[in-house]
């Protein structure tokens, strides 16, 4: 059954070993931040560094694994119809909007949405790792300077992961203007 994450919000749920999670961009050009935890020991979590190390690639997509900080496989990416994701940038937070956007006052953020969604599962704010940013289009030049461009995902693009162990998943419809081409849209997902 397809579920919808409204714009600028998040959710959390369990995924059993062998189950698949399909993350869908229903309208196009919308990022989804995803974090993973071992459901049996939530201290074990997704690691950007270990994933980039062991996959020996900066562009994580189909046929790559997502690894934990304990050097264990959490999930396998079976399919990625867009092929553009980011594992360098942290979830947007209050400070992201204050420092990078010079925004004053409240602004929804992926970090806050992950915190709210994961708190009932016993995950503290400081335990949330760098997210795997599905559909996010981060580019870098020869000097290593980063730029965030609008997502290249089209309506219906999707990514499918297969759980390599029982997982707790946190998932958002990203709240950062630059990450989403200046608009905010929903993200859909299915457990299959």
C-alpha positions in Angstrom: 0.0 0.0 0.0 1.4 3.4 -1.0 1.8 6.0 1.8 2.4 9.7 1.3 4.8 11.9 3.3 3.3 15.5 3.1 5.7 18.3 2.0 8.2 19.3 4.7 7.4 16.4 7.0 8.7 13.0 8.0 7.9 9.5 9.2 9.5 6.4 10.7 8.7 2.7 10.5 10.1 -0.8 10.7 11.3 -2.8 7.7 12.0 -6.5 8.1 15.0 -8.3 6.7 14.3 -9.2 3.1 11.5 -6.6 2.7 11.9 -3.9 0.2 11.2 -0.2 0.5 10.2 1.8 -2.6 10.8 5.5 -2.3 8.9 7.4 -5.0 9.0 11.0 -6.2 5.4 11.4 -7.3 5.6 14.9 -8.8 9.3 15.2 -9.6 12.2 17.3 -8.3 11.7 16.4 -4.6 14.4 15.1 -2.3 13.8 12.5 0.5 16.3 12.2 3.4 16.6 8.6 4.7 18.3 7.3 7.8 18.5 3.6 8.9 19.1 1.9 12.2 19.5 -1.7 13.2 16.0 -2.5 14.7 17.6 -4.9 17.2 20.3 -2.6 18.4 19.4 1.0 17.5 22.9 2.2 18.4 24.0 0.8 15.1 23.1 3.2 12.3 23.7 4.3 8.7 27.2 5.6 8.0 28.0 7.9 5.0 31.7 7.4 5.6 31.6 3.6 5.7 29.3 3.4 2.7 31.6 5.7 0.6 34.6 3.7 1.8 33.3 0.2 1.0 31.4 1.0 -2.2 34.5 3.0 -3.4 32.2 5.5 -5.0 30.8 9.0 -4.2 27.6 8.5 -6.2 25.6 5.7 -4.4 22.9 4.2 -6.6 21.7 0.8 -7.9 23.9 -2.2 -7.0 25.4 -0.4 -4.0 25.0 -1.3 -0.4 24.3 1.1 2.5 26.6 0.3 5.4 26.5 0.9 9.1 29.2 2.5 11.3 30.0 -1.0 12.5 30.9 -2.0 8.9 27.8 -4.1 8.3 25.4 -4.1 5.4 22.1 -2.5 6.3 20.4 -2.4 2.8 21.0 -3.1 -0.8 19.9 -0.7 -3.5 18.1 -2.9 -6.1 16.8 -0.2 -8.4 17.3 3.5 -8.9 15.4 5.0 -11.9 16.9 8.5 -11.4 20.5 7.5 -10.4 21.3 10.8 -8.6 21.5 10.8 -4.8 23.7 12.5 -2.2 25.6 11.1 0.8 27.8 14.1 1.6 25.4 16.6 3.1 23.7 16.4 6.5 19.9 16.8 7.0 18.9 20.4 6.9 18.4 21.9 10.4 17.5 25.1 12.1 21.2 26.3 11.7 21.2 25.4 8.0 18.5 28.1 7.4 20.1 30.6 9.8 23.7 30.2 8.4 23.2 29.3 4.7 19.9 30.9 3.9 20.1 33.8 6.4 16.5 32.9 7.4 15.0 34.5 10.5 12.4 32.7 12.6 11.1 29.2 12.3 11.6 27.0 9.2 10.7 23.3 9.0 13.8 21.0 8.6 14.6 17.4 7.9 16.6 17.1 11.1 13.5 18.3 13.1 11.2 16.0 11.2 13.5 13.0 11.7 13.8 13.8 15.4 10.0 14.0 15.8 9.4 10.8 13.8 12.1 8.8 15.5 11.6 9.9 19.1 8.8 7.4 19.8 11.3 4.7 18.7 13.9 5.8 21.3 16.2 7.6 18.9 17.7 10.8 20.5 18.4 13.8 18.3 22.2 13.3 18.6 21.9 9.8 17.3 20.6 10.8 13.9 23.3 10.3 11.3 24.0 11.9 8.0 21.1 11.0 5.8 21.2 9.2 2.4 19.6 12.0 0.4 17.5 10.2 -2.2 17.1 12.2 -5.5 19.4 15.1 -4.2 21.6 16.6 -6.9 24.8 17.7 -5.3 27.6 18.6 -7.7 31.2 19.5 -7.1 33.9 21.1 -9.2 37.6 20.3 -9.6 38.5 22.3 -6.5 36.0 20.4 -4.4 33.5 23.2 -4.1 29.9 21.9 -3.6 26.7 23.2 -5.2 23.2 22.0 -4.7 21.2 22.0 -7.9 17.5 21.1 -8.5 16.8 17.4 -8.5 16.9 15.6 -11.8 14.1 13.2 -10.7 10.9 13.2 -12.8 7.4 12.3 -11.6 7.4 8.6 -10.8 11.1 8.1 -10.4 11.8 5.7 -7.6 14.5 3.9 -5.6 14.1 0.4 -4.1 16.2 -0.9 -1.2 16.2 -4.4 0.2 16.7 -4.7 4.0 19.8 -6.8 4.9 18.7 -6.9 8.5 15.6 -5.7 10.5 15.7 -1.9 10.2 14.1 1.2 11.6 13.7 3.7 8.8 13.4 7.5 9.1 12.2 9.2 5.9 11.3 12.8 5.0 10.0 15.0 2.2 12.9 17.5 2.4 12.3 21.0 3.6 15.3 22.9 2.0 14.5 25.2 -0.8 17.8 24.8 -2.7 17.6 21.0 -2.5 14.1 20.9 -4.2 14.4 23.6 -6.9 12.5 26.1 -4.7 9.3 24.1 -4.1 8.1 21.5 -1.6 6.2 18.4 -2.7 5.3 15.1 -1.1 7.3 11.8 -1.1 5.5 8.5 -1.5 6.7 5.1 -0.3 5.7 1.5 -0.3 6.8 -1.6 1.6 7.0 -4.5 -0.8 
